[in-house]
């Protein structure tokens, strides 16, 4: 079990680095979604399935959706002001 925890923690570290290093906001929203899945996997490995389900709902679906919708609205406003 310790090996699985170490692997998941390493994946979390790599995923966090990927989120920070992604320059395009739309692509960053996608990477944040995958990072949310990794966090849900971490919670599941640490035997917290209720927290994992909440993370799937919020971190994998709701947060990236809000980011993409906000970016789309900003681009529409920028297009109208020109």
N, C-alpha and C positions, 0 to 999 in steps of 0.2 A: 504494500500500500504506500509506503514511503517513496518508492520509485515513481509511482503514478503521480503523487503530489509534487515531486520535484519536476517531473516533465511538464505538468500543467502550469506550475509556477514559472518555468522557463518560457513556456508559450505565452503566458500573460506578459512577461517582460518584453518579449519580442513584439507582441501585439501592441503594447503601449508605445514602444519605440516607433512602430509603423504608423500609429495614429499621429504622433508628433511630427514625423518626417514627411507626411503626405501633404504636398503643397496646395492642391486643388480642393476647395471646400466640398464639392460634390463627391469626389472620391474619398475625402476624409470621412464623410457621413457613412459611406459604405464600409470603410475600414472600422469605424466606431461600432457599426452593427456586428461585424465579426468579433470585435473585442468584447462586445456584450455577450456573445455566445461563449467565448472563452471564460468570461467571468462566471457565467451560469454553470459551465462545466466545473470550474473551481469550487463553487458552492456545493455542487452535487458530490464531488470527490470528498469534500469535508463534511458530508452527510447533513446537508441543510437543503433538502429538496424544496421546501416552501420558499426559501429565499431564492433558490435557482429559478423557480417558476416566475417569481416576481421580476427577477433580472431579465428573463426572456421577454416578458411583456414590456418592461420599461426600457431596458438598455438595448434590446435588439430590434424592437419595433417602434415604440413611441418616440424615443429621442432622435433616432436618425430620420424618422418621418417629419418631425418638427423642424429639424435642421434643413431638410430638402425643401419643405414648404416655405420656410423663411427665405431661403436663397432664391427660390422662384419668384416670390413676391418682390424681393429687392431688385431682381433683374427686370421685372415688369416695370417697376417705378423708374428705374434708370433708363429704360427704353422710352418711356413717355416724356421724360424731361429733356431729351435731346431734340 
